[in-house]
Structures are given as structure tokens and as C-alpha cells.
């Protein structure tokens, strides 16, 4: 009689342990998904930084063109004024 109760309690404990293992596996799965999302976000952030750097290069190029145009205008005004 006592042996049967002990076996029953042991079986229940094993059942609870299996449920805990399932929950732990689900948590690991969620953690892996979060890591995946974080990695994707970092990738997007890197792409945005790349685009921002390209925009800065374009702005610098435009400033350079503008400076050259000003230089040309200055020379033309100088020669016209002579």
C-alpha cells in the first residue's frame, strides 16, 4: 500500500519535471527568437548607418561642386571687371 503511494508520488514528480522541461524548452525557443530579432535589428541599423554615410558623401560632393561653381563665378566676375 505504501509502496503504491510512493510510486504514485514519484510518477507525479516525474510528470511535473517533464512539464518543467517543456517550459524550459519553450523559454529557450523564445530566447532564440529574440536573439534572431535582435540580430535583424542590428543588421537594419548597420544598413541605415551605411545609407547615412552615403548621404554624407553626396552632401560633401555637392558642397565641392558648389565651391567650384563659386570659384568659376568669381573668376568670371574678375575677368569681366577688368
PyMOL Python script that loads the backbone (N, CA, C, O; Angstrom):
from pymol import cmd

cmd.read_pdbstr("""\
ATOM      1  N   UNK A   1       0.825  -1.189   0.000  1.00  0.00           N
ATOM      2  CA  UNK A   1       0.000   0.000   0.000  1.00  0.00           C
ATOM      3  C   UNK A   1       0.874   1.260   0.000  1.00  0.00           C
ATOM      4  O   UNK A   1       0.678   2.148  -0.829  1.00  0.00           O
ATOM      5  N   UNK A   2       1.825   1.340   0.913  1.00  0.00           N
ATOM      6  CA  UNK A   2       2.723   2.480   0.995  1.00  0.00           C
ATOM      7  C   UNK A   2       3.586   2.542  -0.270  1.00  0.00           C
ATOM      8  O   UNK A   2       3.869   3.623  -0.787  1.00  0.00           O
ATOM      9  N   UNK A   3       3.994   1.380  -0.756  1.00  0.00           N
ATOM     10  CA  UNK A   3       4.803   1.336  -1.985  1.00  0.00           C
ATOM     11  C   UNK A   3       4.043   1.920  -3.169  1.00  0.00           C
ATOM     12  O   UNK A   3       4.620   2.636  -3.988  1.00  0.00           O
ATOM     13  N   UNK A   4       2.778   1.624  -3.261  1.00  0.00           N
ATOM     14  CA  UNK A   4       1.944   2.129  -4.363  1.00  0.00           C
ATOM     15  C   UNK A   4       1.832   3.654  -4.279  1.00  0.00           C
ATOM     16  O   UNK A   4       1.879   4.344  -5.297  1.00  0.00           O
ATOM     17  N   UNK A   5       1.685   4.167  -3.063  1.00  0.00           N
ATOM     18  CA  UNK A   5       1.598   5.618  -2.889  1.00  0.00           C
ATOM     19  C   UNK A   5       2.919   6.282  -3.269  1.00  0.00           C
ATOM     20  O   UNK A   5       2.931   7.335  -3.906  1.00  0.00           O
ATOM     21  N   UNK A   6       4.023   5.663  -2.875  1.00  0.00           N
ATOM     22  CA  UNK A   6       5.343   6.197  -3.217  1.00  0.00           C
ATOM     23  C   UNK A   6       5.550   6.195  -4.738  1.00  0.00           C
ATOM     24  O   UNK A   6       6.087   7.151  -5.298  1.00  0.00           O
ATOM     25  N   UNK A   7       5.130   5.143  -5.378  1.00  0.00           N
ATOM     26  CA  UNK A   7       5.240   5.054  -6.839  1.00  0.00           C
ATOM     27  C   UNK A   7       4.367   6.130  -7.488  1.00  0.00           C
ATOM     28  O   UNK A   7       4.760   6.755  -8.473  1.00  0.00           O
ATOM     29  N   UNK A   8       3.180   6.334  -6.919  1.00  0.00           N
ATOM     30  CA  UNK A   8       2.278   7.355  -7.441  1.00  0.00           C
ATOM     31  C   UNK A   8       2.897   8.765  -7.295  1.00  0.00           C
ATOM     32  O   UNK A   8       2.860   9.567  -8.227  1.00  0.00           O
ATOM     33  N   UNK A   9       3.454   9.040  -6.131  1.00  0.00           N
ATOM     34  CA  UNK A   9       4.096  10.332  -5.893  1.00  0.00           C
ATOM     35  C   UNK A   9       5.300  10.499  -6.824  1.00  0.00           C
ATOM     36  O   UNK A   9       5.501  11.573  -7.392  1.00  0.00           O
ATOM     37  N   UNK A  10       6.072   9.475  -6.977  1.00  0.00           N
ATOM     38  CA  UNK A  10       7.242   9.515  -7.860  1.00  0.00           C
ATOM     39  C   UNK A  10       6.817   9.777  -9.310  1.00  0.00           C
ATOM     40  O   UNK A  10       7.462  10.542 -10.027  1.00  0.00           O
ATOM     41  N   UNK A  11       5.743   9.143  -9.722  1.00  0.00           N
ATOM     42  CA  UNK A  11       5.225   9.345 -11.079  1.00  0.00           C
ATOM     43  C   UNK A  11       4.775  10.786 -11.267  1.00  0.00           C
ATOM     44  O   UNK A  11       5.024  11.388 -12.311  1.00  0.00           O
ATOM     45  N   UNK A  12       4.118  11.333 -10.264  1.00  0.00           N
ATOM     46  CA  UNK A  12       3.681  12.728 -10.340  1.00  0.00           C
ATOM     47  C   UNK A  12       4.874  13.677 -10.411  1.00  0.00           C
ATOM     48  O   UNK A  12       4.863  14.654 -11.159  1.00  0.00           O
ATOM     49  N   UNK A  13       5.893  13.376  -9.627  1.00  0.00           N
ATOM     50  CA  UNK A  13       7.099  14.206  -9.647  1.00  0.00           C
ATOM     51  C   UNK A  13       7.775  14.163 -11.023  1.00  0.00           C
ATOM     52  O   UNK A  13       8.238  15.183 -11.533  1.00  0.00           O
ATOM     53  N   UNK A  14       7.818  12.999 -11.594  1.00  0.00           N
ATOM     54  CA  UNK A  14       8.389  12.852 -12.937  1.00  0.00           C
ATOM     55  C   UNK A  14       7.554  13.655 -13.938  1.00  0.00           C
ATOM     56  O   UNK A  14       8.099  14.305 -14.830  1.00  0.00           O
ATOM     57  N   UNK A  15       6.247  13.606 -13.785  1.00  0.00           N
ATOM     58  CA  UNK A  15       5.348  14.357 -14.661  1.00  0.00           C
ATOM     59  C   UNK A  15       5.598  15.866 -14.539  1.00  0.00           C
ATOM     60  O   UNK A  15       5.666  16.576 -15.542  1.00  0.00           O
ATOM     61  N   UNK A  16       5.732  16.340 -13.305  1.00  0.00           N
ATOM     62  CA  UNK A  16       6.000  17.762 -13.069  1.00  0.00           C
ATOM     63  C   UNK A  16       7.360  18.133 -13.669  1.00  0.00           C
ATOM     64  O   UNK A  16       7.505  19.187 -14.287  1.00  0.00           O
ATOM     65  N   UNK A  17       8.334  17.276 -13.486  1.00  0.00           N
ATOM     66  CA  UNK A  17       9.657  17.524 -14.040  1.00  0.00           C
ATOM     67  C   UNK A  17       9.608  17.610 -15.565  1.00  0.00           C
ATOM     68  O   UNK A  17      10.270  18.462 -16.157  1.00  0.00           O
ATOM     69  N   UNK A  18       8.850  16.755 -16.188  1.00  0.00           N
ATOM     70  CA  UNK A  18       8.699  16.793 -17.649  1.00  0.00           C
ATOM     71  C   UNK A  18       8.029  18.100 -18.090  1.00  0.00           C
ATOM     72  O   UNK A  18       8.416  18.694 -19.096  1.00  0.00           O
ATOM     73  N   UNK A  19       7.036  18.533 -17.339  1.00  0.00           N
ATOM     74  CA  UNK A  19       6.380  19.806 -17.662  1.00  0.00           C
ATOM     75  C   UNK A  19       7.356  20.973 -17.532  1.00  0.00           C
ATOM     76  O   UNK A  19       7.361  21.886 -18.357  1.00  0.00           O
ATOM     77  N   UNK A  20       8.172  20.933 -16.496  1.00  0.00           N
ATOM     78  CA  UNK A  20       9.174  21.981 -16.309  1.00  0.00           C
ATOM     79  C   UNK A  20      10.183  21.983 -17.458  1.00  0.00           C
ATOM     80  O   UNK A  20      10.605  23.042 -17.923  1.00  0.00           O
ATOM     81  N   UNK A  21      10.556  20.812 -17.901  1.00  0.00           N
ATOM     82  CA  UNK A  21      11.476  20.705 -19.038  1.00  0.00           C
ATOM     83  C   UNK A  21      10.825  21.299 -20.291  1.00  0.00           C
ATOM     84  O   UNK A  21      11.488  21.990 -21.064  1.00  0.00           O
ATOM     85  N   UNK A  22       9.532  21.033 -20.492  1.00  0.00           N
ATOM     86  CA  UNK A  22       8.818  21.611 -21.638  1.00  0.00           C
ATOM     87  C   UNK A  22       8.803  23.133 -21.567  1.00  0.00           C
ATOM     88  O   UNK A  22       9.031  23.814 -22.567  1.00  0.00           O
ATOM     89  N   UNK A  23       8.531  23.661 -20.372  1.00  0.00           N
ATOM     90  CA  UNK A  23       8.506  25.119 -20.196  1.00  0.00           C
ATOM     91  C   UNK A  23       9.901  25.690 -20.470  1.00  0.00           C
ATOM     92  O   UNK A  23      10.038  26.720 -21.130  1.00  0.00           O
ATOM     93  N   UNK A  24      10.915  25.023 -19.966  1.00  0.00           N
ATOM     94  CA  UNK A  24      12.288  25.468 -20.183  1.00  0.00           C
ATOM     95  C   UNK A  24      12.632  25.464 -21.678  1.00  0.00           C
ATOM     96  O   UNK A  24      13.293  26.383 -22.162  1.00  0.00           O
ATOM     97  N   UNK A  25      12.199  24.463 -22.388  1.00  0.00           N
ATOM     98  CA  UNK A  25      12.443  24.389 -23.831  1.00  0.00           C
ATOM     99  C   UNK A  25      11.723  25.538 -24.554  1.00  0.00           C
ATOM    100  O   UNK A  25      12.272  26.136 -25.479  1.00  0.00           O
ATOM    101  N   UNK A  26      10.509  25.835 -24.130  1.00  0.00           N
ATOM    102  CA  UNK A  26       9.770  26.956 -24.725  1.00  0.00           C
ATOM    103  C   UNK A  26      10.482  28.274 -24.464  1.00  0.00           C
ATOM    104  O   UNK A  26      10.568  29.126 -25.349  1.00  0.00           O
ATOM    105  N   UNK A  27      10.991  28.439 -23.254  1.00  0.00           N
ATOM    106  CA  UNK A  27      11.727  29.659 -22.919  1.00  0.00           C
ATOM    107  C   UNK A  27      12.994  29.779 -23.764  1.00  0.00           C
ATOM    108  O   UNK A  27      13.334  30.867 -24.229  1.00  0.00           O
ATOM    109  N   UNK A  28      13.677  28.681 -23.957  1.00  0.00           N
ATOM    110  CA  UNK A  28      14.869  28.685 -24.806  1.00  0.00           C
ATOM    111  C   UNK A  28      14.479  29.065 -26.233  1.00  0.00           C
ATOM    112  O   UNK A  28      15.188  29.829 -26.889  1.00  0.00           O
ATOM    113  N   UNK A  29      13.360  28.537 -26.711  1.00  0.00           N
ATOM    114  CA  UNK A  29      12.878  28.863 -28.048  1.00  0.00           C
ATOM    115  C   UNK A  29      12.587  30.365 -28.178  1.00  0.00           C
ATOM    116  O   UNK A  29      12.960  30.996 -29.167  1.00  0.00           O
ATOM    117  N   UNK A  30      11.922  30.919 -27.173  1.00  0.00           N
ATOM    118  CA  UNK A  30      11.619  32.353 -27.177  1.00  0.00           C
ATOM    119  C   UNK A  30      12.911  33.163 -27.159  1.00  0.00           C
ATOM    120  O   UNK A  30      13.037  34.158 -27.872  1.00  0.00           O
ATOM    121  N   UNK A  31      13.861  32.735 -26.349  1.00  0.00           N
ATOM    122  CA  UNK A  31      15.144  33.433 -26.273  1.00  0.00           C
ATOM    123  C   UNK A  31      15.862  33.405 -27.627  1.00  0.00           C
ATOM    124  O   UNK A  31      16.443  34.409 -28.041  1.00  0.00           O
ATOM    125  N   UNK A  32      15.825  32.286 -28.299  1.00  0.00           N
ATOM    126  CA  UNK A  32      16.449  32.183 -29.619  1.00  0.00           C
ATOM    127  C   UNK A  32      15.755  33.110 -30.620  1.00  0.00           C
ATOM    128  O   UNK A  32      16.409  33.741 -31.450  1.00  0.00           O
ATOM    129  N   UNK A  33      14.446  33.184 -30.535  1.00  0.00           N
ATOM    130  CA  UNK A  33      13.712  34.092 -31.431  1.00  0.00           C
ATOM    131  C   UNK A  33      14.074  35.541 -31.155  1.00  0.00           C
ATOM    132  O   UNK A  33      14.233  36.337 -32.080  1.00  0.00           O
ATOM    133  N   UNK A  34      14.202  35.879 -29.879  1.00  0.00           N
ATOM    134  CA  UNK A  34      14.583  37.250 -29.519  1.00  0.00           C
ATOM    135  C   UNK A  34      15.983  37.581 -30.026  1.00  0.00           C
ATOM    136  O   UNK A  34      16.231  38.690 -30.498  1.00  0.00           O
ATOM    137  N   UNK A  35      16.887  36.626 -29.929  1.00  0.00           N
ATOM    138  CA  UNK A  35      18.237  36.821 -30.441  1.00  0.00           C
ATOM    139  C   UNK A  35      18.189  37.040 -31.953  1.00  0.00           C
ATOM    140  O   UNK A  35      18.912  37.877 -32.494  1.00  0.00           O
ATOM    141  N   UNK A  36      17.329  36.277 -32.623  1.00  0.00           N
ATOM    142  CA  UNK A  36      17.171  36.420 -34.067  1.00  0.00           C
ATOM    143  C   UNK A  36      16.657  37.816 -34.421  1.00  0.00           C
ATOM    144  O   UNK A  36      17.167  38.458 -35.340  1.00  0.00           O
ATOM    145  N   UNK A  37      15.652  38.274 -33.690  1.00  0.00           N
ATOM    146  CA  UNK A  37      15.101  39.611 -33.930  1.00  0.00           C
ATOM    147  C   UNK A  37      16.161  40.677 -33.659  1.00  0.00           C
ATOM    148  O   UNK A  37      16.297  41.632 -34.424  1.00  0.00           O
ATOM    149  N   UNK A  38      16.901  40.512 -32.582  1.00  0.00           N
ATOM    150  CA  UNK A  38      17.957  41.472 -32.244  1.00  0.00           C
ATOM    151  C   UNK A  38      19.013  41.528 -33.353  1.00  0.00           C
ATOM    152  O   UNK A  38      19.491  42.603 -33.713  1.00  0.00           O
ATOM    153  N   UNK A  39      19.365  40.367 -33.882  1.00  0.00           N
ATOM    154  CA  UNK A  39      20.340  40.308 -34.969  1.00  0.00           C
ATOM    155  C   UNK A  39      19.808  41.031 -36.204  1.00  0.00           C
ATOM    156  O   UNK A  39      20.547  41.760 -36.867  1.00  0.00           O
ATOM    157  N   UNK A  40      18.546  40.832 -36.507  1.00  0.00           N
ATOM    158  CA  UNK A  40      17.945  41.521 -37.658  1.00  0.00           C
ATOM    159  C   UNK A  40      17.933  43.028 -37.447  1.00  0.00           C
ATOM    160  O   UNK A  40      18.209  43.792 -38.372  1.00  0.00           O
ATOM    161  N   UNK A  41      17.614  43.452 -36.233  1.00  0.00           N
ATOM    162  CA  UNK A  41      17.601  44.889 -35.932  1.00  0.00           C
ATOM    163  C   UNK A  41      18.995  45.493 -36.077  1.00  0.00           C
ATOM    164  O   UNK A  41      19.147  46.600 -36.593  1.00  0.00           O
ATOM    165  N   UNK A  42      20.000  44.769 -35.625  1.00  0.00           N
ATOM    166  CA  UNK A  42      21.380  45.241 -35.766  1.00  0.00           C
ATOM    167  C   UNK A  42      21.725  45.356 -37.253  1.00  0.00           C
ATOM    168  O   UNK A  42      22.385  46.306 -37.673  1.00  0.00           O
ATOM    169  N   UNK A  43      21.274  44.380 -38.042  1.00  0.00           N
ATOM    170  CA  UNK A  43      21.513  44.410 -39.484  1.00  0.00           C
ATOM    171  C   UNK A  43      20.869  45.641 -40.115  1.00  0.00           C
ATOM    172  O   UNK A  43      21.486  46.323 -40.933  1.00  0.00           O
ATOM    173  N   UNK A  44      19.629  45.917 -39.732  1.00  0.00           N
ATOM    174  CA  UNK A  44      18.931  47.091 -40.258  1.00  0.00           C
ATOM    175  C   UNK A  44      19.661  48.371 -39.832  1.00  0.00           C
ATOM    176  O   UNK A  44      19.818  49.297 -40.628  1.00  0.00           O
ATOM    177  N   UNK A  45      20.098  48.413 -38.592  1.00  0.00           N
ATOM    178  CA  UNK A  45      20.821  49.584 -38.096  1.00  0.00           C
ATOM    179  C   UNK A  45      22.114  49.804 -38.886  1.00  0.00           C
ATOM    180  O   UNK A  45      22.463  50.938 -39.212  1.00  0.00           O
ATOM    181  N   UNK A  46      22.817  48.714 -39.189  1.00  0.00           N
ATOM    182  CA  UNK A  46      24.044  48.831 -39.978  1.00  0.00           C
ATOM    183  C   UNK A  46      23.745  49.350 -41.384  1.00  0.00           C
ATOM    184  O   UNK A  46      24.496  50.162 -41.924  1.00  0.00           O
ATOM    185  N   UNK A  47      22.659  48.885 -41.964  1.00  0.00           N
ATOM    186  CA  UNK A  47      22.275  49.376 -43.296  1.00  0.00           C
ATOM    187  C   UNK A  47      21.932  50.863 -43.254  1.00  0.00           C
ATOM    188  O   UNK A  47      22.295  51.618 -44.156  1.00  0.00           O
ATOM    189  N   UNK A  48      21.231  51.276 -42.201  1.00  0.00           N
ATOM    190  CA  UNK A  48      20.892  52.696 -42.054  1.00  0.00           C
ATOM    191  C   UNK A  48      22.153  53.544 -41.900  1.00  0.00           C
ATOM    192  O   UNK A  48      22.247  54.633 -42.466  1.00  0.00           O
ATOM    193  N   UNK A  49      23.105  53.050 -41.147  1.00  0.00           N
ATOM    194  CA  UNK A  49      24.373  53.773 -40.987  1.00  0.00           C
ATOM    195  C   UNK A  49      25.075  53.879 -42.345  1.00  0.00           C
ATOM    196  O   UNK A  49      25.638  54.921 -42.678  1.00  0.00           O
ATOM    197  N   UNK A  50      25.036  52.795 -43.125  1.00  0.00           N
ATOM    198  CA  UNK A  50      25.638  52.811 -44.455  1.00  0.00           C
ATOM    199  C   UNK A  50      24.970  53.855 -45.341  1.00  0.00           C
ATOM    200  O   UNK A  50      25.650  54.602 -46.044  1.00  0.00           O
ATOM    201  N   UNK A  51      23.649  53.908 -45.308  1.00  0.00           N
ATOM    202  CA  UNK A  51      22.913  54.894 -46.103  1.00  0.00           C
ATOM    203  C   UNK A  51      23.260  56.311 -45.633  1.00  0.00           C
ATOM    204  O   UNK A  51      23.447  57.218 -46.444  1.00  0.00           O
ATOM    205  N   UNK A  52      23.341  56.480 -44.327  1.00  0.00           N
ATOM    206  CA  UNK A  52      23.686  57.791 -43.777  1.00  0.00           C
ATOM    207  C   UNK A  52      25.081  58.221 -44.239  1.00  0.00           C
ATOM    208  O   UNK A  52      25.288  59.383 -44.586  1.00  0.00           O
ATOM    209  N   UNK A  53      26.024  57.298 -44.243  1.00  0.00           N
ATOM    210  CA  UNK A  53      27.370  57.604 -44.705  1.00  0.00           C
ATOM    211  C   UNK A  53      27.364  57.985 -46.189  1.00  0.00           C
ATOM    212  O   UNK A  53      28.066  58.908 -46.600  1.00  0.00           O
ATOM    213  N   UNK A  54      26.578  57.277 -46.977  1.00  0.00           N
ATOM    214  CA  UNK A  54      26.477  57.611 -48.411  1.00  0.00           C
ATOM    215  C   UNK A  54      25.877  59.001 -48.608  1.00  0.00           C
ATOM    216  O   UNK A  54      26.317  59.757 -49.475  1.00  0.00           O
ATOM    217  N   UNK A  55      24.872  59.332 -47.798  1.00  0.00           N
ATOM    218  CA  UNK A  55      24.275  60.665 -47.881  1.00  0.00           C
ATOM    219  C   UNK A  55      25.292  61.748 -47.521  1.00  0.00           C
ATOM    220  O   UNK A  55      25.321  62.809 -48.145  1.00  0.00           O
ATOM    221  N   UNK A  56      26.107  61.482 -46.535  1.00  0.00           N
ATOM    222  CA  UNK A  56      27.149  62.437 -46.153  1.00  0.00           C
ATOM    223  C   UNK A  56      28.130  62.621 -47.311  1.00  0.00           C
ATOM    224  O   UNK A  56      28.547  63.742 -47.601  1.00  0.00           O
ATOM    225  N   UNK A  57      28.498  61.520 -47.971  1.00  0.00           N
ATOM    226  CA  UNK A  57      29.398  61.620 -49.117  1.00  0.00           C
ATOM    227  C   UNK A  57      28.774  62.455 -50.230  1.00  0.00           C
ATOM    228  O   UNK A  57      29.454  63.274 -50.849  1.00  0.00           O
ATOM    229  N   UNK A  58      27.488  62.253 -50.484  1.00  0.00           N
ATOM    230  CA  UNK A  58      26.801  63.032 -51.518  1.00  0.00           C
ATOM    231  C   UNK A  58      26.774  64.508 -51.130  1.00  0.00           C
ATOM    232  O   UNK A  58      27.005  65.378 -51.970  1.00  0.00           O
ATOM    233  N   UNK A  59      26.489  64.792 -49.851  1.00  0.00           N
ATOM    234  CA  UNK A  59      26.473  66.187 -49.402  1.00  0.00           C
ATOM    235  C   UNK A  59      27.844  66.830 -49.586  1.00  0.00           C
ATOM    236  O   UNK A  59      27.943  67.973 -50.032  1.00  0.00           O
ATOM    237  N   UNK A  60      28.896  66.097 -49.243  1.00  0.00           N
ATOM    238  CA  UNK A  60      30.246  66.634 -49.413  1.00  0.00           C
ATOM    239  C   UNK A  60      30.558  66.865 -50.890  1.00  0.00           C
ATOM    240  O   UNK A  60      31.185  67.863 -51.244  1.00  0.00           O
ATOM    241  N   UNK A  61      30.130  65.963 -51.735  1.00  0.00           N
ATOM    242  CA  UNK A  61      30.346  66.109 -53.171  1.00  0.00           C
ATOM    243  C   UNK A  61      29.606  67.352 -53.677  1.00  0.00           C
ATOM    244  O   UNK A  61      30.147  68.120 -54.472  1.00  0.00           O
ATOM    245  N   UNK A  62      28.370  67.545 -53.214  1.00  0.00           N
ATOM    246  CA  UNK A  62      27.598  68.722 -53.624  1.00  0.00           C
ATOM    247  C   UNK A  62      28.250  70.017 -53.145  1.00  0.00           C
ATOM    248  O   UNK A  62      28.263  71.015 -53.866  1.00  0.00           O
ATOM    249  N   UNK A  63      28.787  69.996 -51.939  1.00  0.00           N
ATOM    250  CA  UNK A  63      29.496  71.174 -51.418  1.00  0.00           C
ATOM    251  C   UNK A  63      30.715  71.458 -52.293  1.00  0.00           C
ATOM    252  O   UNK A  63      31.007  72.611 -52.610  1.00  0.00           O
ATOM    253  N   UNK A  64      31.414  70.409 -52.676  1.00  0.00           N
ATOM    254  CA  UNK A  64      32.583  70.555 -53.541  1.00  0.00           C
ATOM    255  C   UNK A  64      32.181  71.172 -54.887  1.00  0.00           C
ATOM    256  O   UNK A  64      32.854  72.075 -55.384  1.00  0.00           O
ATOM    257  N   UNK A  65      31.091  70.684 -55.469  1.00  0.00           N
ATOM    258  CA  UNK A  65      30.599  71.230 -56.744  1.00  0.00           C
ATOM    259  C   UNK A  65      30.217  72.694 -56.566  1.00  0.00           C
ATOM    260  O   UNK A  65      30.542  73.536 -57.404  1.00  0.00           O
ATOM    261  N   UNK A  66      29.530  72.989 -55.476  1.00  0.00           N
ATOM    262  CA  UNK A  66      29.124  74.372 -55.213  1.00  0.00           C
ATOM    263  C   UNK A  66      30.344  75.283 -55.079  1.00  0.00           C
ATOM    264  O   UNK A  66      30.341  76.401 -55.593  1.00  0.00           O
ATOM    265  N   UNK A  67      31.368  74.820 -54.403  1.00  0.00           N
ATOM    266  CA  UNK A  67      32.596  75.613 -54.248  1.00  0.00           C
ATOM    267  C   UNK A  67      33.244  75.852 -55.607  1.00  0.00           C
ATOM    268  O   UNK A  67      33.731  76.952 -55.870  1.00  0.00           O
ATOM    269  N   UNK A  68      33.257  74.866 -56.453  1.00  0.00           N
ATOM    270  CA  UNK A  68      33.833  75.030 -57.786  1.00  0.00           C
ATOM    271  C   UNK A  68      33.027  76.036 -58.602  1.00  0.00           C
ATOM    272  O   UNK A  68      33.597  76.854 -59.324  1.00  0.00           O
ATOM    273  N   UNK A  69      31.696  75.976 -58.487  1.00  0.00           N
ATOM    274  CA  UNK A  69      30.855  76.927 -59.206  1.00  0.00           C
ATOM    275  C   UNK A  69      31.105  78.354 -58.717  1.00  0.00           C
ATOM    276  O   UNK A  69      31.162  79.293 -59.511  1.00  0.00           O
ATOM    277  N   UNK A  70      31.252  78.502 -57.414  1.00  0.00           N
ATOM    278  CA  UNK A  70      31.560  79.824 -56.850  1.00  0.00           C
ATOM    279  C   UNK A  70      32.913  80.304 -57.375  1.00  0.00           C
ATOM    280  O   UNK A  70      33.080  81.477 -57.709  1.00  0.00           O
ATOM    281  N   UNK A  71      33.867  79.389 -57.442  1.00  0.00           N
ATOM    282  CA  UNK A  71      35.193  79.723 -57.945  1.00  0.00           C
ATOM    283  C   UNK A  71      35.109  80.180 -59.397  1.00  0.00           C
ATOM    284  O   UNK A  71      35.744  81.164 -59.777  1.00  0.00           O
ATOM    285  N   UNK A  72      34.332  79.473 -60.208  1.00  0.00           N
ATOM    286  CA  UNK A  72      34.160  79.851 -61.615  1.00  0.00           C
ATOM    287  C   UNK A  72      33.495  81.214 -61.709  1.00  0.00           C
ATOM    288  O   UNK A  72      33.931  82.061 -62.488  1.00  0.00           O
ATOM    289  N   UNK A  73      32.449  81.436 -60.929  1.00  0.00           N
ATOM    290  CA  UNK A  73      31.759  82.730 -60.938  1.00  0.00           C
ATOM    291  C   UNK A  73      32.708  83.859 -60.536  1.00  0.00           C
ATOM    292  O   UNK A  73      32.679  84.939 -61.124  1.00  0.00           O
ATOM    293  N   UNK A  74      33.532  83.607 -59.548  1.00  0.00           N
ATOM    294  CA  UNK A  74      34.482  84.616 -59.074  1.00  0.00           C
ATOM    295  C   UNK A  74      35.470  84.968 -60.180  1.00  0.00           C
ATOM    296  O   UNK A  74      35.757  86.142 -60.414  1.00  0.00           O
ATOM    297  N   UNK A  75      35.989  83.947 -60.860  1.00  0.00           N
ATOM    298  CA  UNK A  75      36.938  84.202 -61.943  1.00  0.00           C
ATOM    299  C   UNK A  75      36.273  84.958 -63.089  1.00  0.00           C
ATOM    300  O   UNK A  75      36.870  85.866 -63.667  1.00  0.00           O
ATOM    301  N   UNK A  76      35.043  84.586 -63.415  1.00  0.00           N
ATOM    302  CA  UNK A  76      34.337  85.284 -64.494  1.00  0.00           C
ATOM    303  C   UNK A  76      34.101  86.743 -64.123  1.00  0.00           C
ATOM    304  O   UNK A  76      34.268  87.637 -64.952  1.00  0.00           O
ATOM    305  N   UNK A  77      33.715  86.973 -62.882  1.00  0.00           N
ATOM    306  CA  UNK A  77      33.475  88.351 -62.440  1.00  0.00           C
ATOM    307  C   UNK A  77      34.771  89.149 -62.467  1.00  0.00           C
ATOM    308  O   UNK A  77      34.773  90.334 -62.799  1.00  0.00           O
ATOM    309  N   UNK A  78      35.861  88.501 -62.120  1.00  0.00           N
ATOM    310  CA  UNK A  78      37.163  89.172 -62.128  1.00  0.00           C
ATOM    311  C   UNK A  78      37.553  89.579 -63.543  1.00  0.00           C
ATOM    312  O   UNK A  78      38.016  90.693 -63.788  1.00  0.00           O
ATOM    313  N   UNK A  79      37.348  88.619 -64.488  1.00  0.00           N
ATOM    314  CA  UNK A  79      37.719  88.923 -65.869  1.00  0.00           C
ATOM    315  C   UNK A  79      36.768  89.926 -66.506  1.00  0.00           C
ATOM    316  O   UNK A  79      37.182  90.735 -67.336  1.00  0.00           O
ATOM    317  N   UNK A  80      35.516  89.880 -66.129  1.00  0.00           N
ATOM    318  CA  UNK A  80      34.557  90.846 -66.690  1.00  0.00           C
ATOM    319  C   UNK A  80      34.855  92.238 -66.134  1.00  0.00           C
ATOM    320  O   UNK A  80      34.704  93.232 -66.844  1.00  0.00           O
ATOM    321  N   UNK A  81      35.272  92.314 -64.889  1.00  0.00           N
ATOM    322  CA  UNK A  81      35.554  93.602 -64.242  1.00  0.00           C
ATOM    323  C   UNK A  81      36.796  94.266 -64.771  1.00  0.00           C
ATOM    324  O   UNK A  81      36.946  95.476 -64.601  1.00  0.00           O
ATOM    325  N   UNK A  82      37.683  93.555 -65.394  1.00  0.00           N
ATOM    326  CA  UNK A  82      38.924  94.133 -65.912  1.00  0.00           C
ATOM    327  C   UNK A  82      38.597  94.952 -67.064  1.00  0.00           C
ATOM    328  O   UNK A  82      39.488  95.545 -67.672  1.00  0.00           O
TER     329      UNK A  82
END
""", "prot")
cmd.dss("prot")
cmd.show_as("cartoon", "prot")
cmd.util.cbc("prot")
cmd.orient("prot")
